[in-house]
Amino acid sequence: MTATIVIATSLMAFLWRFVDHGLMLAWYLTIIALSLERIYYAVRGCVYGGRHSLELRYRRFRFEALATSVLWGVAAFVFYPQGHLEHELLLALIMMGMAGGGAINLAIDKTLANTYITVILSSLAVRFFWEGELLHIMLAFLIVVFMAVLLLSIQQLGRIMKKGIRQHHEIGELRQRLDLIAEQAPVGIFYFDRDFNVIDSNRALCEQIGLDKESLLQFNLRNLKDQRALKNVAKVLEEGEVVEYEGPYVTTTTGREMWVSTLFSPLRDSMGRIIGGIGVLQDKTVEHLAMEKAEFLAYHDGLTHLPNRKLLEDRYILQISQASREGYYSALLFLDLDRFKHINDTYGHNVGDEMLKSTARRLGKILRASDTLCRLGGDEFIIFLPMISKDPGEALEHTWQVGRKIHKALSEKFDLAGHQLYITTSIGAVLIYGKEEPLDEVLRKADIAMYHAKRKGQGVTSFYEEEMDRQLRRTIRMEENLRHAIDRDELFLQYQPIVEIEKGRIYGMEALLRWRMADGTLVSPAEFIPVAEESKLIHQIGRWVIEEVCRVLRALEEKGKLHFFYISVNISSKQFGRQGFFDEVTDLVRRYGIDPRMLKFEITETILMEEQTKAKELIAEFNKEGIGFMIDDFGTGYSSLSYLKQFDFETIKIDKSFIRDILVDEDDVALVRAILDIARQFGYTVIAEGVETGEQVERLREIDPSILAQGYYYSRPTDLEVLVKKMETMKEG
């Protein structure tokens, strides 16, 4: 538009003397006003955007361009200096220049450009052709040729400009996408020059290091306090290398401790010269902490954070090898918390977990720095004492001392979730010397010793001995044989009568389990019953005993030989507490069609101590069915009298330890009298166990003739047929 004003002014100056001044001035003012108006709206639209849409602005632009072309076309007729060839040529050059310049500016819109050129140059060609002279006709022809060439050029130029605009647009979009990618990338990205000044960065980097972008751009990498990640960055600028780092980093501004992964690479210009570098920083803190936690859990117990078996094994291999070379004794202790399951079941797993953690803390306080405390699982702990001493006596004494400290530490009360609890532990200990035994073998021996300690009672330490191993192997063989005992008909029952002292009549019988192996060896119940309980074979064997008693009762009833009131069966604590025991018994009673009152169960105080609520409910259920209970070995526990009040028994069996000295010990006599008095209050029947002599029978008769007796004096445990014949003889007599 500025060029149009300048050219129009020059044209007016050159042709002023050849044309009408009024027309010239009107034309000039019109074109000046139009040009200024176009300049105004163009600037306003570019800078401020305007109030109108782009389409409306473009329509205005097209109209203004066409109006300008018409004004210049009119100039060919109105301002033509006829007869002045040099001025005619000047007018032609000016108009051709306007046409060419306008065409270039308008080439992006081919239709507008073609119209603009045609209006101006066709007007000029017509004016020259109008003169009719050969020279003017030739000039008109040249103008037409110029117009044609210009129109063709506009076509090509338009295509080039459109392609350039499209490429520019694509490059702009690509650059915008790259900027968006860099800005929104989940890793920190920054650029630095050859002087290590940070010249740009993305949002993620600012968030990672806790600094706004404006402050970050004032940093020089050399001034950072923590240079660990930047140790080899100079090689990026000097040698063009790619440098990586992964490790800890502390931010300069916030002091935040991070675990980062960084990569630095050179930044090159179009000539391949290094003009700076690009840094990529990824915050790996969360992943690193997760990896550390995973690694920790791989070698530690998740609850107590003690070393687990894997870490114990690593330390054991290292330390036992050194101890073996230098001739030191070491030791390993296997700890199992006594009755922990009872606490867990009674108070919940949360309380149980807190007890395990408290136990771990107490044990940790009594050990040396070189010792290893490990939680093997559940309520089992391992303590490895490496390189105790070169003297076996000192090593043994030190291990005993550690055991005593453990018992003392765990004997103190635990305050857990408002509960005051106490616990003991059984410890199996193994001394290690000489050969480098595998950890599995040492643990096996310690486990054997621990179970030996448990059998001795709670809160006991037991050292491994070879005899324990031999006993264990015998137990394993016994368990294997016991599994097949029922199928091989090796189990059988014997019966011991329970007699009325006053009448000498058999009142009931106790069924006693016996095992005669295939080779004729008779195995004592004291040996195989604990094995059956430990291996859980007691469930299968116990069911067999109850079913056999039901079968015997049914057979005797059918033969008319049921001359007593019941047969009692001893029930193991493992058997009593098993889910479904009640249904199993009642099904057998119904299947054999016996009077349930003919079946009695004998239980010890141990069963009542373990789960009082459950035991009370179960005994009540059996009583409803008619199956009564006897409390066996009465007087040997600590809470017998309280049990009489809580549980609904039928019979009390006084333990044989109180009957043995009844002839010489008045305290035993007083105790028997007291038990009889209590029994009368509750309506219980009383049986004296272990009666072996006539004198004992007479003494019991003096105390209370209604008492029942059981023992060798009347009969050893024998076959049922023998007792049945004896009862028939007594009946006939």
C-alpha positions in Angstrom: 0.0 0.0 0.0 2.9 2.4 0.7 4.4 1.6 -2.7 1.0 2.4 -4.3 0.9 5.8 -2.7 4.5 6.6 -3.8 3.9 5.5 -7.4 0.6 7.3 -7.6 2.3 10.5 -6.3 5.1 10.1 -8.9 2.5 9.5 -11.7 0.6 12.7 -10.8 3.8 14.7 -10.8 4.9 13.4 -14.2 1.5 13.8 -16.0 0.1 16.9 -14.2 0.7 19.1 -17.2 -1.0 16.6 -19.7 -4.3 15.9 -18.0 -7.2 17.6 -16.4 -6.2 18.7 -13.0 -9.6 18.1 -11.4 -9.7 14.5 -12.7 -6.1 13.9 -11.6 -6.7 15.2 -8.2 -9.9 13.2 -7.7 -8.2 10.0 -8.8 -5.2 10.7 -6.6 -7.2 11.4 -3.5 -9.4 8.3 -4.2 -6.4 6.0 -4.5 -4.7 7.6 -1.5 -7.8 7.1 0.7 -8.2 3.5 -0.5 -4.6 2.7 0.2 -4.7 4.3 3.7 -7.9 2.5 4.5 -6.3 -0.8 3.4 -3.2 -0.1 5.6 -5.4 0.7 8.6 -7.5 -2.5 8.4 -4.4 -4.6 7.6 -2.5 -3.4 10.7 -5.5 -3.6 12.9 -6.3 -7.1 11.8 -2.8 -8.4 12.3 -2.1 -6.7 15.6 -5.5 -6.9 17.3 -7.3 -9.5 15.4 -10.3 -7.3 14.8 -13.9 -7.8 15.8 -14.7 -9.6 12.5 -13.9 -13.1 11.4 -11.0 -13.9 9.1 -13.4 -14.7 6.2 -15.0 -11.3 6.5 -11.7 -9.5 6.5 -10.6 -11.5 3.5 -13.7 -10.5 1.5 -12.9 -6.8 2.3 -9.3 -7.3 1.2 -10.4 -8.8 -2.2 -12.8 -5.9 -2.8 -10.2 -3.4 -2.0 -7.6 -5.1 -4.3 -10.1 -5.2 -7.2 -11.1 -1.5 -6.5 -7.4 -0.6 -6.7 -7.0 -2.5 -10.0 -10.0 -0.7 -11.5 -8.5 2.7 -10.5 -5.3 1.9 -12.2 -7.1 0.6 -15.2 -9.0 3.9 -15.4 -5.7 5.8 -15.3 -4.8 4.3 -18.7 -7.6 6.3 -20.3 -7.9 9.4 -18.1 -4.2 10.2 -17.7 -3.0 9.1 -21.1 -0.5 11.8 -22.5 -1.4 11.5 -26.1 1.4 12.6 -28.5 4.1 12.4 -25.9 5.7 9.0 -26.6 8.2 9.1 -23.7 5.4 9.9 -21.2 3.2 7.2 -22.8 6.0 4.7 -22.2 6.4 6.0 -18.7 2.7 5.4 -18.0 3.0 1.9 -19.5 6.0 1.1 -17.4 4.3 2.3 -14.2 1.1 0.4 -14.9 3.0 -2.8 -15.9 5.1 -2.4 -12.7 1.9 -2.1 -10.6 0.5 -5.1 -12.4 3.6 -7.1 -11.7 4.0 -6.0 -8.1 0.4 -6.6 -7.3 0.5 -10.0 -9.0 3.4 -11.1 -6.8 1.7 -10.0 -3.6 -1.6 -11.6 -4.7 -0.1 -14.8 -6.2 -1.4 -16.9 -3.3 -5.0 -16.1 -4.6 -4.7 -16.9 -8.3 -8.1 -15.8 -9.2 -7.6 -12.4 -7.5 -4.1 -12.0 -9.0 -5.4 -12.9 -12.5 -8.2 -10.4 -12.3 -5.9 -7.7 -10.9 -3.4 -8.2 -13.8 -6.1 -8.5 -16.5 -7.9 -5.3 -15.4 -4.8 -3.1 -15.4 -2.9 -4.5 -18.4 -5.9 -5.1 -20.7 -6.9 -1.4 -20.1 -3.4 -0.3 -21.1 -3.3 -2.6 -24.1 -6.7 -1.4 -25.3 -5.6 2.2 -24.9 -2.4 1.7 -27.1 -4.3 -0.3 -29.6 -6.9 2.5 -29.8 -4.2 4.9 -31.2 -4.1 2.8 -34.4 -0.5 3.5 -35.2 1.9 0.6 -35.9 4.1 1.5 -32.9 1.2 1.7 -30.5 -0.2 -1.6 -31.9 3.2 -3.3 -31.4 3.3 -1.9 -27.8 -0.2 -3.2 -27.2 0.9 -6.6 -28.5 3.9 -6.6 -26.2 1.7 -5.6 -23.3 -0.6 -8.6 -24.1 2.4 -10.9 -24.3 3.7 -9.5 -21.0 0.2 -10.1 -19.5 0.2 -13.7 -20.7 3.7 -14.4 -19.4 2.7 -12.8 -16.1 -0.5 -14.8 -15.8 1.5 -18.0 -16.5 4.1 -17.0 -13.9 1.4 -16.3 -11.4 0.2 -19.9 -11.8 3.7 -21.2 -11.1 4.3 -18.7 -8.3 1.0 -19.5 -6.7 1.9 -23.2 -6.6 5.3 -22.5 -5.1 3.9 -20.2 -2.5 1.2 -22.7 -1.5 3.8 -25.4 -1.2 6.0 -23.2 0.8 3.1 -22.2 3.1 2.1 -25.8 3.5 5.7 -26.8 4.4 6.0 -23.9 6.7 2.7 -24.9 8.3 3.9 -28.5 8.6 7.2 -27.4 10.1 5.3 -25.2 12.5 3.1 -28.1 13.5 6.0 -30.4 13.9 7.9 -27.9 16.0 4.8 -27.4 18.1 4.4 -31.1 18.6 8.1 -31.4 19.6 7.7 -28.5 22.0 4.6 -30.2 23.5 6.4 -33.5 23.7 9.3 -32.0 25.5 7.2 -29.9 27.7 4.8 -32.7 28.7 7.4 -35.5 28.8 7.4 -37.4 32.1 11.2 -36.9 32.4 13.1 -33.7 33.0 14.7 -32.3 29.9 17.0 -29.2 29.8 19.5 -27.6 27.4 22.8 -26.0 28.2 25.4 -24.0 26.2 29.1 -24.5 26.0 29.6 -22.5 29.2 27.2 -24.9 31.0 24.5 -22.3 31.4 21.0 -23.7 31.4 19.2 -22.1 28.5 15.9 -24.0 28.6 14.0 -26.8 30.4 10.6 -28.4 30.5 8.0 -28.5 33.2 8.9 -32.0 34.5 12.4 -30.9 35.5 11.1 -27.9 37.4 8.7 -30.2 39.3 11.4 -32.8 40.0 13.9 -30.4 41.6 11.3 -28.0 43.1 12.3 -24.9 41.3 10.4 -22.6 38.9 11.6 -22.2 35.3 12.7 -18.6 35.6 15.0 -19.4 38.5 16.3 -22.5 36.8 17.4 -20.6 33.7 19.8 -18.6 35.9 21.7 -21.7 36.9 25.2 -22.8 35.7 25.8 -26.5 36.0 29.3 -25.9 37.5 27.7 -24.2 40.5 25.6 -27.1 41.6 26.7 -28.5 45.0 26.2 -32.1 44.1 28.4 -32.9 41.2 28.0 -36.7 41.2 25.6 -36.7 38.2 27.8 -34.1 36.3 31.2 -35.7 36.8 31.8 -36.5 33.1 29.6 -33.9 31.4 32.6 -32.1 30.0 33.2 -35.0 27.7 29.8 -34.2 26.1 31.0 -30.8 24.9 34.7 -31.7 24.3 34.5 -35.1 22.8 30.8 -35.4 21.8 30.3 -38.5 24.0 27.0 -39.6 25.5 27.4 -39.7 29.3 25.0 -41.6 31.7 24.7 -41.7 35.5 22.4 -43.5 37.9 22.6 -43.0 41.6 21.9 -40.6 44.5 21.6 -36.9 44.1 20.8 -34.0 46.4 19.1 -30.9 44.9 20.9 -27.6 45.5 17.9 -25.5 46.3 15.6 -27.7 48.3 18.1 -30.3 49.6 15.8 -33.1 48.5 17.5 -36.5 48.4 16.7 -38.3 45.1 17.8 -41.3 43.2 18.2 -40.2 39.6 19.0 -41.6 36.2 20.6 -39.0 33.9 21.7 -38.9 30.3 23.8 -36.1 28.6 24.3 -35.9 24.9 25.8 -33.2 22.6 23.6 -30.6 20.9 24.9 -29.8 17.3 24.0 -27.2 14.8 23.3 -27.7 11.0 27.1 -27.8 10.4 27.6 -30.6 13.0 29.4 -28.3 15.4 28.7 -28.8 19.2 26.9 -25.8 20.5 25.8 -27.2 23.8 24.2 -30.2 25.4 20.9 -31.9 26.2 20.3 -33.4 29.6 17.6 -35.9 30.5 16.8 -36.5 34.1 14.5 -39.2 35.4 13.4 -39.4 39.1 13.9 -43.0 40.0 13.4 -42.5 43.8 10.1 -44.4 44.0 11.4 -47.3 41.9 14.7 -47.3 43.9 12.9 -47.4 47.2 10.6 -50.2 45.9 13.7 -52.1 44.7 15.4 -51.6 48.1 12.2 -52.8 49.8 12.0 -55.9 47.6 15.6 -56.6 48.2 15.1 -56.2 52.0 12.1 -58.5 51.9 14.1 -61.0 50.0 16.4 -61.3 52.9 14.2 -60.3 55.9 11.0 -61.2 57.5 8.2 -58.9 56.6 6.6 -58.8 60.1 9.6 -58.5 62.4 12.2 -57.3 59.9 14.6 -59.9 61.2 16.8 -61.8 58.8 15.0 -64.6 57.1 16.4 -68.1 56.3 18.1 -67.0 53.1 20.1 -64.3 54.9 20.8 -66.7 57.8 22.2 -69.2 55.3 24.5 -66.6 53.7 25.9 -65.6 57.1 26.1 -69.1 58.3 28.2 -70.3 55.3 30.6 -67.3 55.7 31.0 -67.5 59.4 31.0 -71.3 59.9 33.7 -71.6 57.3 35.9 -69.2 59.2 35.1 -70.9 62.5 36.1 -74.2 61.0 39.4 -72.9 59.8 40.3 -71.3 63.1 39.0 -74.1 65.4 36.1 -72.2 67.0 32.9 -73.7 68.4 29.7 -72.2 67.2 26.1 -72.9 68.2 22.6 -72.7 66.8 19.4 -72.3 68.9 16.0 -73.3 67.6 13.2 -71.4 69.5 9.4 -72.3 69.4 7.0 -70.2 71.5 4.9 -72.5 73.7 1.1 -72.3 73.3 1.4 -69.4 70.8 -1.4 -70.8 68.7 -3.7 -70.6 71.8 -2.9 -66.8 72.1 -3.3 -66.3 68.4 -6.7 -68.0 68.4 -8.0 -66.4 71.6 -6.9 -62.8 71.1 -6.6 -62.5 67.3 -3.8 -62.4 64.8 -3.1 -58.7 65.4 -2.2 -59.4 69.1 -0.2 -62.5 67.9 1.7 -60.4 65.4 2.5 -57.8 68.1 3.8 -60.5 70.4 6.1 -61.8 67.6 7.5 -58.3 67.1 7.9 -57.8 70.8 9.6 -61.2 71.1 12.0 -60.2 68.3 12.9 -56.9 70.1 13.6 -58.7 73.4 15.7 -61.4 71.8 17.7 -58.8 69.9 18.8 -57.0 73.1 20.5 -60.1 74.6 22.7 -61.0 71.6 26.2 -60.0 70.4 26.6 -57.9 67.3 28.1 -60.9 65.5 25.1 -63.1 66.3 22.2 -63.6 63.9 18.6 -63.6 65.0 16.3 -65.0 62.4 12.6 -65.6 62.2 12.1 -68.9 60.4 8.3 -68.6 60.2 5.2 -68.7 62.4 6.4 -68.6 66.0 9.8 -70.2 65.3 13.0 -68.2 65.7 16.7 -69.2 65.0 19.7 -67.8 66.8 23.1 -68.4 65.3 26.1 -67.9 67.7 29.2 -68.0 65.5 32.8 -68.4 66.9 31.9 -68.6 70.6 35.1 -70.1 71.9 37.8 -72.6 71.1 37.1 -74.4 74.4 34.1 -76.7 74.3 33.2 -76.1 77.9 33.2 -72.4 77.5 31.1 -72.7 74.3 28.6 -75.0 76.1 28.4 -72.6 79.0 27.9 -69.6 76.8 25.1 -71.3 74.9 23.4 -72.3 78.2 23.7 -68.6 79.4 22.1 -67.4 76.2 19.3 -69.9 76.7 18.8 -68.7 80.3 18.7 -65.1 79.1 16.1 -66.0 76.5 13.9 -67.6 79.0 14.3 -64.7 81.4 13.6 -62.1 78.7 10.4 -63.8 77.5 9.1 -64.6 81.0 8.3 -61.0 81.6 4.7 -60.0 80.8 3.6 -58.6 77.4 1.3 -55.6 77.4 -0.5 -56.0 74.1 -3.7 -54.2 73.1 -4.8 -54.0 76.7 -4.0 -57.6 77.4 -1.3 -58.8 79.9 0.0 -62.0 78.4 2.8 -64.4 79.3 4.6 -66.9 77.2 7.5 -69.3 77.4 9.6 -70.9 74.7 11.1 -74.3 74.1 14.7 -74.2 72.8 16.7 -76.8 70.9 20.5 -76.2 70.9 23.3 -77.6 68.7 27.0 -77.1 69.2 28.9 -76.9 65.9 32.6 -77.7 65.5 35.0 -79.0 63.0 33.4 -80.0 59.7 31.3 -77.4 57.9 27.8 -79.0 58.2 25.1 -77.7 55.9 22.6 -75.4 57.6 19.7 -77.8 56.8 21.4 -80.5 58.8 22.1 -78.3 61.7 18.5 -77.0 61.7 17.2 -80.6 61.6 19.2 -81.4 64.7 18.1 -78.3 66.5 14.5 -79.0 65.6 14.8 -82.5 67.1 16.3 -81.0 70.3 13.5 -78.4 70.4 10.8 -81.1 70.3 12.6 -83.0 72.9 12.5 -79.8 75.1 8.8 -79.5 74.4 8.1 -83.0 75.6 9.9 -82.2 78.9 7.6 -79.2 79.5 7.3 -75.5 78.7 10.3 -73.2 79.0 13.0 -75.8 78.6 16.3 -75.8 76.8 17.5 -79.1 75.4 20.8 -79.9 73.6 20.9 -82.2 70.7 22.2 -85.7 71.3 22.7 -88.6 68.9 20.2 -90.6 70.9 17.5 -88.1 70.0 18.2 -88.7 66.4 17.9 -92.5 66.9 14.7 -92.0 68.8 13.3 -89.8 66.0 14.2 -92.4 63.4 12.4 -95.0 65.5 9.4 -92.7 65.8 9.4 -92.2 62.0 9.4 -96.0 61.5 6.7 -96.4 64.1 4.6 -93.8 62.4 5.0 -95.6 59.1 3.9 -98.9 60.6 1.1 -97.3 62.5 -0.4 -96.0 59.3 -1.0 -99.5 58.2 -1.9 -100.9 61.6 -5.7 -100.7 61.1 -5.6 -102.2 57.6 -3.5 -105.1 58.9 -5.8 -105.7 61.9 -2.9 -105.1 64.3 -4.9 -102.9 66.6 -7.2 -104.4 69.2 -8.9 -103.5 72.4 -8.6 -104.8 75.9 -10.9 -104.0 78.7 -10.4 -103.3 82.4 -13.4 -103.6 84.7 -14.7 -100.8 87.0 -16.1 -102.5 90.1 -18.6 -101.6 92.8 -16.6 -102.1 96.1 -19.7 -102.8 98.1 -21.2 -105.5 95.9 -18.0 -106.6 94.1 -20.0 -106.4 90.8 -18.6 -105.1 87.5 -20.2 -101.7 87.0 -18.5 -100.6 83.7 -15.4 -101.1 81.6 -12.6 -99.0 80.2 -11.6 -99.8 76.7 -7.8 -99.7 76.3 -6.1 -99.6 72.9 -3.3 -102.2 72.2 -1.0 -102.7 69.2 0.6 -106.0 68.3 2.8 -105.7 65.2 2.9 -108.3 62.5 6.1 -109.8 64.0 4.4 -110.2 67.3 6.0 -107.2 69.0 3.6 -105.6 71.5 4.0 -101.8 71.4 3.2 -99.8 74.5 0.5 -97.2 74.2 2.9 -94.8 75.9 5.0 -95.1 72.8 2.6 -95.1 69.9 -0.2 -92.8 71.2 2.1 -89.7 71.2 3.3 -90.7 67.7 -0.4 -91.0 66.6 -1.2 -87.6 68.0 1.8 -85.9 66.4 1.1 -87.4 63.0 -2.6 -86.8 63.3 -3.3 -90.5 62.9 -5.1 -90.3 66.2 -8.2 -89.1 64.3 -8.3 -92.3 62.2 -7.3 -94.5 65.2 -9.7 -92.8 67.6 -12.6 -93.3 65.2 -11.7 -97.0 64.9 -11.7 -97.3 68.8 -15.2 -95.7 69.1 -16.6 -97.7 66.3 -15.2 -101.0 67.8 -16.7 -100.2 71.2 -20.1 -99.4 69.5 -19.9 -102.7 67.7 -19.0 -104.6 70.9 -21.9 -103.0 72.8 -24.3 -103.9 70.0 -23.1 -107.5 69.8 -23.4 -108.0 73.6 -26.9 -106.5 73.6 -28.0 -108.9 70.9 -26.6 -111.9 72.8 -28.2 -110.7 76.1 -24.8 -110.5 77.8 -24.8 -106.7 78.5 -24.5 -107.1 82.3 -22.8 -103.7 83.0 -23.7 -100.0 82.5 -21.2 -98.6 80.1 -17.8 -98.8 78.3 -15.6 -95.7 78.6 -13.1 -94.6 75.9 -10.1 -92.3 76.4 -10.3 -89.2 74.1 -7.1 -87.4 73.0 -7.0 -83.7 73.1 -6.2 -83.7 69.3 -9.2 -85.9 68.7 -11.6 -83.9 71.0 -10.8 -80.6 69.3 -11.2 -81.8 65.8 -14.0 -80.2 63.7 -16.8 -82.7 63.1 -16.0 -85.0 66.1 -19.5 -84.7 67.5 -21.2 -85.6 64.2 -18.8 -88.5 63.8 -19.6 -90.0 67.2 -23.4 -89.5 66.9 -23.4 -91.1 63.5 -21.7 -94.2 64.8 -24.1 -94.4 67.8 -27.1 -94.2 65.4 -25.6 -96.6 62.9 -25.0 -99.4 65.5 -28.3 -98.6 67.3 -26.8 -98.6 70.8 -28.1 -96.7 73.8 -25.8 -93.6 73.9 -25.7 -93.9 77.7 -23.7 -97.0 77.3 -20.8 -94.9 75.9 -18.7 -92.7 78.1 -15.7 -90.5 77.2 -12.7 -90.0 79.5 -10.8 -86.7 79.1 -8.0 -85.1 81.1 -7.7 -81.6 82.4 -5.3 -80.7 79.6 -8.2 -80.7 77.2 -10.2 -78.4 79.4 -7.2 -76.0 79.8 -6.7 -75.5 76.1 -10.1 -74.3 74.9 -12.5 -74.0 77.8 -15.4 -72.4 76.0 -15.3 -74.9 73.1 -14.9 -77.8 75.5 -17.8 -76.7 77.6 -20.1 -76.4 74.6 -19.0 -79.7 73.1 -19.5 -81.6 76.4 -23.0 -80.0 76.7 -23.9 -81.3 73.2 -22.8 -84.8 74.0 -24.7 -84.8 77.3 -27.9 -83.9 75.4 -27.3 -87.0 73.3 -26.9 -89.1 76.4 -23.1 -89.6 76.1 -21.5 -88.8 79.5 -18.0 -87.6 80.4 -15.5 -88.6 83.0 -12.6 -86.4 84.2 -9.5 -88.7 84.3 -6.5 -88.3 86.6 -8.5 -85.9 88.8 -6.4 -84.1 91.3 -3.2 -83.8 89.3 -4.1 -80.5 87.6 -4.2 -77.0 89.0 -7.8 -76.1 88.5 -9.7 -79.3 89.1 -12.2 -77.9 91.5 -13.1 -75.0 89.2 -13.7 -77.5 86.4 -16.3 -79.3 88.5 -18.3 -76.1 88.6 -17.9 -75.1 85.0 -18.3 -78.5 83.2 -21.1 -81.1 83.4 -19.4 -84.4 84.2 -20.9 -87.7 85.3 -17.8 -89.3 86.9 -14.6 -88.3 88.6 -11.6 -90.7 88.4 -9.2 -90.1 91.4 -5.7 -90.4 90.1 -3.8 -93.6 91.3 -1.1 -91.4 92.9 -3.5 -90.7 95.7 -4.6 -94.3 96.1 -1.1 -95.8 96.2 -0.3 -94.6 99.7 -3.8 -94.5 101.1 -2.9 -97.1 103.8 0.0 -95.0 105.2 -0.6 -91.4 104.2 -3.5 -89.7 106.0 -3.2 -86.7 103.7 -4.2 -89.0 100.8 -7.1 -90.3 102.9 -8.2 -86.7 103.6 -7.9 -85.8 99.9 -10.0 -88.8 98.9 -12.6 -87.9 101.5 -12.7 -84.3 100.2 -13.1 -85.4 96.6 -16.0 -87.7 97.7 -17.7 -84.8 99.6 -17.4 -82.5 96.5 -18.7 -85.3 94.2 -21.8 -85.7 96.4 -22.4 -81.9 96.2 -22.4 -82.1 92.4 -24.0 -85.6 92.1 -20.9 -87.2 90.5 -19.9 -90.8 90.7 -16.3 -91.4 91.9 -13.9 -94.1 90.7 -10.6 -94.8 92.5 -7.9 -95.8 90.0 -4.8 -98.0 90.6 -6.4 -100.3 93.3 -3.9 -103.1 93.6 -4.5 -104.8 97.0 -7.3 -106.0 99.2 -6.2 -103.7 101.9 -6.7 -100.7 99.7 -10.2 -102.0 98.8 -11.0 -102.3 102.5 -9.7 -98.8 103.3 -11.8 -97.3 100.5 -14.9 -99.2 101.7 -14.3 -97.7 105.2 -14.1 -94.2 103.6 -17.2 -94.6 101.4 -18.7 -98.0 100.4 -20.4 -96.4 97.4 -17.1 -95.7 95.6 -16.2 -97.6 92.5 -12.7 -99.0 92.0 -10.4 -99.9 89.0 -7.1 -101.6 89.1 -5.0 -104.8 89.0 -6.6 -106.1 92.2 -9.8 -106.8 90.2 -8.3 -107.4 86.8 -5.5 -106.4 84.5 -6.7 -105.2 81.1 -7.9 -108.3 79.3 -10.0 -109.6 76.4 -13.7 -108.9 76.5 -14.6 -112.6 76.4 -12.8 -113.2 79.7 -14.7 -110.4 81.4 -18.0 -111.5 80.0 -17.5 -115.0 81.3 -16.5 -113.6 84.7 -19.7 -111.5 84.8 -21.8 -114.5 83.9 -20.1 -116.5 86.7 -20.7 -113.7 89.2 -24.3 -113.5 88.1 -24.8 -117.2 88.5 -23.1 -117.0 91.9 
